[in-house]
């Protein structure tokens, strides 16, 4: 999707550019998700402001930007039974997919999964599955600023269906990915995903987070298809970047 290049969420981590505009649909679940989108937008604003003087907040700012997108376009957060090294916890999460055109034909370019531990997303994980079925990278953010890259990741993210056109995002959101969102076709979608990730022990990070996994879970999200033309994809531009 067309967008100005954005900083990488983590070393070698691929993140999708989802600057997508979606046609409004009166049947889309906009009421419960509007408040979620507005909430994450305010958190993104705060993190972005902090990142100007403390680059440790850069990952959080970008993660919140991506986390805001599914709710803004009409998907409700999915409850995730996240197994940790200390037991199972109730997290929330989204999945969304970017589809790029290859010589005029749709070609999946990536699926992004985000799951957060608490309402203000002080702790979250983000992972990207490429079209070839390989994970581009998985990262954990803890306590807003500590980023830990997974030592191993396995699982799957599969689109299982699409539905109505996405909702129109609520007015007043400041996330630039949304304000430039007139370039893609968006459909509400469902995804079946499962994930197992291991993270090295890190000072200042809850030891329970060294092992994270959840069973096959159906997520709400969106399928964004880029328009024809030469585009700057978050997937393509972030591969191999530090």
TAJO-V109313 format. One record per pair of residues at least 4 apart in sequence whose ideal C-beta (glycine too) atoms are under 7 Angstrom apart, sorted by the first residue. I is the first residue (numbers start at 1). GAP is how many residues later the second one is. D is the distance in whole Angstrom. If there is no record, write none. Layout:
i->[I | I]
gap->[GAP | GAP]
d->[D | D]
//
This chain:
i->[1 | 1 | 1 | 1 | 1 | 1 | 1 | 1 | 1 | 1 | 1 | 2 | 2 | 2 | 2 | 3 | 3 | 3 | 3 | 3 | 3 | 5 | 5 | 6 | 6 | 7 | 7 | 8 | 8 | 8 | 8 | 8 | 9 | 9 | 9 | 9 | 9 | 9 | 9 | 10 | 10 | 10 | 10 | 10 | 11 | 11 | 12 | 12 | 13 | 13 | 13 | 13 | 14 | 14 | 14 | 14 | 14 | 14 | 14 | 14 | 15 | 15 | 15 | 15 | 15 | 15 | 16 | 16 | 16 | 16 | 16 | 16 | 17 | 17 | 17 | 18 | 18 | 18 | 18 | 18 | 19 | 19 | 19 | 19 | 20 | 20 | 20 | 20 | 20 | 20 | 21 | 21 | 21 | 21 | 22 | 22 | 22 | 22 | 22 | 22 | 23 | 24 | 24 | 25 | 25 | 25 | 27 | 28 | 28 | 28 | 28 | 28 | 29 | 29 | 29 | 30 | 30 | 30 | 32 | 33 | 33 | 33 | 33 | 33 | 34 | 34 | 35 | 36 | 36 | 36 | 37 | 37 | 37 | 37 | 37 | 37 | 37 | 38 | 38 | 39 | 40 | 40 | 40 | 40 | 40 | 41 | 41 | 41 | 41 | 41 | 42 | 43 | 43 | 43 | 43 | 44 | 44 | 44 | 44 | 44 | 44 | 45 | 45 | 46 | 47 | 47 | 47 | 47 | 47 | 48 | 50 | 50 | 51 | 51 | 51 | 51 | 56 | 57 | 57 | 57 | 58 | 59 | 59 | 59 | 60 | 60 | 60 | 60 | 61 | 62 | 63 | 63 | 63 | 63 | 63 | 64 | 64 | 65 | 65 | 66 | 66 | 67 | 67 | 67 | 67 | 68 | 68 | 69 | 69 | 69 | 69 | 70 | 70 | 70 | 70 | 70 | 71 | 71 | 72 | 72 | 72 | 73 | 73 | 73 | 73 | 73 | 74 | 74 | 74 | 75 | 75 | 75 | 75 | 75 | 76 | 77 | 77 | 77 | 78 | 78 | 78 | 78 | 78 | 78 | 79 | 79 | 80 | 80 | 80 | 80 | 80 | 80 | 81 | 81 | 81 | 81 | 82 | 82 | 82 | 82 | 82 | 82 | 83 | 83 | 83 | 84 | 84 | 84 | 84 | 84 | 85 | 85 | 85 | 85 | 86 | 89 | 91 | 91 | 91 | 92 | 92 | 93 | 93 | 93 | 93 | 93 | 94 | 94 | 94 | 94 | 95 | 95 | 95 | 95 | 95 | 95 | 95 | 95 | 96 | 96 | 96 | 96 | 97 | 97 | 97 | 97 | 97 | 97 | 98 | 98 | 98 | 98 | 98 | 98 | 99 | 99 | 99 | 99 | 99 | 99 | 99 | 99 | 100 | 100 | 100 | 100 | 100 | 101 | 101 | 101 | 101 | 101 | 102 | 104 | 106 | 107 | 108 | 109 | 109 | 109 | 110 | 110 | 110 | 110 | 110 | 111 | 111 | 111 | 112 | 112 | 113 | 113 | 113 | 113 | 114 | 114 | 115 | 115 | 116 | 116 | 116 | 117 | 117 | 118 | 118 | 122 | 122 | 123 | 123 | 124 | 125 | 125 | 125 | 125 | 125 | 126 | 127 | 127 | 127 | 127 | 127 | 128 | 128 | 128 | 129 | 129 | 129 | 130 | 130 | 135 | 137 | 138 | 138 | 138 | 139 | 139 | 139 | 139 | 140 | 140 | 140 | 141 | 141 | 142 | 142 | 142 | 142 | 142 | 143 | 146 | 146 | 146 | 148 | 148 | 148 | 148 | 150 | 150 | 150 | 151 | 151 | 151 | 152 | 152 | 153 | 154 | 155 | 155 | 155 | 155 | 156 | 156 | 157 | 157 | 158 | 158 | 159 | 159 | 159 | 160 | 160 | 160 | 161 | 161 | 162 | 162 | 162 | 162 | 163 | 163 | 163 | 164 | 165 | 165 | 166 | 166 | 166 | 166 | 169 | 169 | 169 | 173 | 175 | 176 | 177 | 183 | 183 | 184 | 184 | 184 | 184 | 185 | 186 | 186 | 187 | 187 | 188 | 189 | 189 | 189 | 190 | 190 | 190 | 191 | 191 | 192 | 192 | 193 | 193 | 194 | 194 | 194 | 194 | 195 | 195 | 196 | 197 | 197 | 198 | 198 | 199 | 199 | 201 | 201 | 205 | 226 | 232 | 233 | 234]
gap->[16 | 17 | 18 | 19 | 97 | 182 | 183 | 223 | 225 | 230 | 232 | 17 | 181 | 229 | 230 | 14 | 16 | 174 | 177 | 229 | 231 | 227 | 232 | 56 | 228 | 51 | 55 | 5 | 7 | 230 | 233 | 234 | 4 | 6 | 50 | 53 | 54 | 117 | 130 | 49 | 127 | 129 | 137 | 139 | 138 | 231 | 125 | 228 | 115 | 123 | 124 | 126 | 96 | 114 | 116 | 122 | 123 | 221 | 224 | 225 | 47 | 51 | 97 | 113 | 219 | 223 | 82 | 94 | 96 | 112 | 218 | 219 | 215 | 216 | 217 | 51 | 78 | 80 | 159 | 206 | 158 | 161 | 162 | 164 | 53 | 161 | 163 | 164 | 166 | 204 | 160 | 161 | 162 | 163 | 51 | 143 | 144 | 145 | 146 | 164 | 142 | 143 | 144 | 139 | 140 | 142 | 137 | 46 | 136 | 138 | 139 | 160 | 4 | 45 | 47 | 4 | 44 | 137 | 44 | 4 | 38 | 41 | 42 | 43 | 4 | 136 | 4 | 4 | 35 | 41 | 4 | 31 | 34 | 35 | 132 | 133 | 136 | 4 | 132 | 4 | 4 | 24 | 27 | 28 | 31 | 4 | 27 | 132 | 133 | 134 | 4 | 4 | 21 | 77 | 78 | 4 | 17 | 20 | 21 | 24 | 131 | 4 | 129 | 4 | 4 | 10 | 13 | 14 | 17 | 13 | 4 | 7 | 4 | 6 | 7 | 10 | 89 | 4 | 87 | 88 | 4 | 4 | 82 | 88 | 4 | 81 | 84 | 85 | 4 | 4 | 4 | 51 | 61 | 63 | 78 | 4 | 57 | 110 | 112 | 46 | 48 | 27 | 47 | 49 | 54 | 4 | 107 | 4 | 27 | 108 | 109 | 5 | 24 | 26 | 151 | 152 | 4 | 6 | 97 | 101 | 106 | 93 | 94 | 96 | 113 | 149 | 92 | 93 | 114 | 19 | 113 | 145 | 146 | 147 | 144 | 15 | 16 | 17 | 14 | 15 | 16 | 139 | 141 | 142 | 11 | 13 | 11 | 12 | 13 | 35 | 134 | 137 | 7 | 9 | 133 | 134 | 6 | 7 | 9 | 33 | 130 | 132 | 5 | 130 | 131 | 5 | 124 | 125 | 127 | 128 | 122 | 123 | 125 | 126 | 122 | 28 | 24 | 25 | 26 | 23 | 24 | 20 | 21 | 22 | 23 | 126 | 20 | 125 | 126 | 127 | 16 | 17 | 18 | 62 | 96 | 98 | 124 | 126 | 16 | 125 | 126 | 128 | 11 | 14 | 62 | 92 | 126 | 127 | 11 | 12 | 126 | 128 | 135 | 137 | 7 | 8 | 9 | 10 | 124 | 125 | 126 | 127 | 7 | 9 | 126 | 131 | 133 | 4 | 5 | 6 | 125 | 127 | 5 | 124 | 119 | 24 | 23 | 22 | 124 | 126 | 18 | 19 | 20 | 21 | 125 | 18 | 46 | 80 | 14 | 16 | 14 | 44 | 80 | 82 | 10 | 12 | 9 | 10 | 5 | 7 | 8 | 6 | 7 | 4 | 5 | 21 | 22 | 18 | 19 | 17 | 13 | 14 | 15 | 72 | 87 | 13 | 8 | 10 | 11 | 26 | 68 | 7 | 8 | 9 | 4 | 6 | 28 | 4 | 6 | 18 | 12 | 12 | 15 | 59 | 8 | 9 | 10 | 11 | 8 | 59 | 69 | 5 | 6 | 4 | 6 | 63 | 64 | 67 | 61 | 56 | 58 | 59 | 51 | 52 | 54 | 57 | 47 | 48 | 49 | 47 | 48 | 49 | 45 | 46 | 44 | 42 | 38 | 39 | 40 | 41 | 37 | 38 | 34 | 36 | 33 | 34 | 30 | 32 | 64 | 30 | 31 | 32 | 28 | 29 | 25 | 26 | 27 | 61 | 24 | 25 | 26 | 24 | 21 | 22 | 20 | 21 | 22 | 56 | 4 | 9 | 12 | 5 | 4 | 4 | 4 | 43 | 44 | 40 | 41 | 42 | 43 | 40 | 36 | 38 | 35 | 36 | 34 | 32 | 33 | 34 | 28 | 29 | 30 | 28 | 30 | 24 | 26 | 24 | 26 | 20 | 21 | 22 | 23 | 18 | 19 | 17 | 15 | 16 | 12 | 13 | 10 | 11 | 6 | 9 | 4 | 5 | 5 | 4 | 4]
d->[5 | 6 | 5 | 6 | 6 | 6 | 5 | 6 | 5 | 6 | 7 | 6 | 5 | 5 | 6 | 4 | 4 | 7 | 6 | 6 | 7 | 7 | 5 | 6 | 7 | 6 | 6 | 6 | 7 | 5 | 5 | 7 | 5 | 5 | 6 | 5 | 6 | 6 | 6 | 6 | 6 | 4 | 6 | 6 | 6 | 5 | 5 | 6 | 7 | 7 | 4 | 5 | 6 | 5 | 7 | 4 | 6 | 6 | 5 | 6 | 7 | 6 | 7 | 6 | 5 | 6 | 4 | 5 | 5 | 7 | 5 | 6 | 7 | 6 | 3 | 5 | 6 | 6 | 6 | 5 | 5 | 5 | 5 | 6 | 7 | 5 | 7 | 4 | 5 | 4 | 4 | 4 | 6 | 6 | 5 | 6 | 3 | 7 | 7 | 3 | 4 | 6 | 4 | 5 | 4 | 6 | 5 | 4 | 6 | 6 | 4 | 6 | 6 | 6 | 6 | 6 | 6 | 4 | 6 | 6 | 4 | 6 | 6 | 5 | 6 | 4 | 6 | 6 | 4 | 6 | 6 | 6 | 4 | 4 | 7 | 6 | 6 | 7 | 6 | 7 | 6 | 6 | 5 | 4 | 7 | 7 | 6 | 5 | 6 | 6 | 7 | 6 | 5 | 6 | 7 | 6 | 6 | 4 | 5 | 6 | 6 | 6 | 6 | 6 | 6 | 5 | 4 | 4 | 6 | 4 | 6 | 4 | 6 | 4 | 5 | 5 | 4 | 6 | 7 | 6 | 7 | 6 | 6 | 5 | 6 | 6 | 5 | 7 | 6 | 7 | 6 | 7 | 6 | 6 | 6 | 6 | 6 | 5 | 6 | 7 | 6 | 7 | 5 | 7 | 6 | 6 | 5 | 6 | 6 | 6 | 7 | 4 | 4 | 5 | 5 | 6 | 6 | 7 | 4 | 6 | 5 | 4 | 6 | 6 | 6 | 5 | 5 | 3 | 6 | 6 | 6 | 4 | 5 | 6 | 5 | 4 | 7 | 6 | 7 | 6 | 7 | 7 | 5 | 6 | 6 | 6 | 4 | 6 | 5 | 5 | 5 | 6 | 6 | 7 | 6 | 7 | 7 | 5 | 4 | 7 | 6 | 5 | 5 | 5 | 6 | 6 | 4 | 6 | 6 | 6 | 6 | 5 | 5 | 4 | 4 | 7 | 5 | 6 | 5 | 7 | 6 | 7 | 6 | 3 | 7 | 6 | 6 | 6 | 7 | 5 | 6 | 7 | 5 | 6 | 4 | 6 | 4 | 4 | 6 | 4 | 5 | 7 | 7 | 5 | 6 | 7 | 5 | 7 | 5 | 5 | 5 | 7 | 7 | 6 | 5 | 7 | 6 | 7 | 6 | 7 | 4 | 7 | 6 | 4 | 5 | 7 | 6 | 7 | 6 | 7 | 6 | 6 | 4 | 7 | 6 | 7 | 4 | 6 | 6 | 5 | 5 | 7 | 6 | 7 | 4 | 5 | 4 | 7 | 7 | 5 | 5 | 6 | 6 | 7 | 6 | 5 | 6 | 5 | 4 | 7 | 4 | 4 | 7 | 6 | 6 | 6 | 6 | 7 | 5 | 5 | 7 | 7 | 5 | 7 | 6 | 6 | 6 | 7 | 4 | 6 | 6 | 7 | 4 | 6 | 7 | 6 | 4 | 5 | 5 | 5 | 7 | 4 | 4 | 5 | 6 | 7 | 5 | 7 | 5 | 5 | 6 | 7 | 5 | 5 | 7 | 4 | 7 | 6 | 6 | 6 | 5 | 6 | 5 | 7 | 5 | 6 | 4 | 6 | 6 | 5 | 7 | 6 | 7 | 5 | 5 | 5 | 7 | 5 | 4 | 6 | 7 | 6 | 6 | 4 | 6 | 5 | 6 | 5 | 7 | 5 | 6 | 5 | 7 | 5 | 4 | 7 | 5 | 5 | 6 | 4 | 7 | 6 | 7 | 6 | 4 | 7 | 6 | 6 | 6 | 5 | 7 | 5 | 7 | 6 | 7 | 7 | 6 | 4 | 6 | 5 | 7 | 5 | 5 | 5 | 7 | 5 | 6 | 5 | 6 | 4 | 6 | 7 | 6 | 5 | 6 | 6 | 6 | 6 | 6 | 7 | 6 | 5 | 7 | 6 | 6 | 4 | 5 | 7 | 7 | 6 | 6 | 5 | 6 | 6 | 6 | 5 | 6 | 6 | 6]
//
